[in-house]
Amino acid sequence: MTSKHAVTELLIDWRSGDAAALESLTPLVYEELRRLARRYMQAEGPGHTLQATGLVNEVFLQLADADVSWQDRAHFFALAARLMRRILIDHARGKNSAKRGAGRKPETLIENHISFADESSADLLLLDEALDRLSRFDALKSDIVVLHYFGGLTYDETGAALDISAATVHRQLRIAKAWLLHELQDD
């Protein structure tokens, strides 16, 4: 049994009330959650008061308490990615409640990385606002960006989580990147 299938089976068992499944699941998903958290935290810059381990712990606590009908591994990590983004955005809002973008412009949005000239919580807030606007305009494109870039899911995993093909993920992601670049340049 591959780890992807093991995770899916343990998620289903956990949802069915098997408490031991959570204990078996934790070591299988914890390192992947830490990888996602480190990826998020890289954009935060030095001196950030929230650490990757703390972010993972907070996400894991929220996932453990969530009343979710887990479909599979991709669904689990999709939700984890959304939670991480939300926790960091809430943290950034608290930290920068009096600040705004300070005139910073995004440099580029490229495959598997979002890079800003001066990466900061303010930049993360600008990106979050742009993603919220995209979500109101086209929720599917916003979900694809969050799952692929922030969640680190492959095209196949993103497609599985959203019940679309990998080819559709690729097409929609190209359009979403162009839209976000335009929006961020206007900000």
Secondary structure, DSSP 4 states (H G I P E B T S, - for coil): --HHHHHHHHHHHHHTT-HHHHHHHHHHHHHHHHHHHHHHHHTT-TT-SS-HHHHHHHHHHHHHH-------HHHHHHHHHHHHHHHHHHHHHHHTTT---TT--EEEEETTEEEETT-SHHHHHHHHHHHHHHHHH-HHHHHHHIIIIIT---HHHHHHHHTS-HHHHHHHHHHHHHHHHHHHHH-
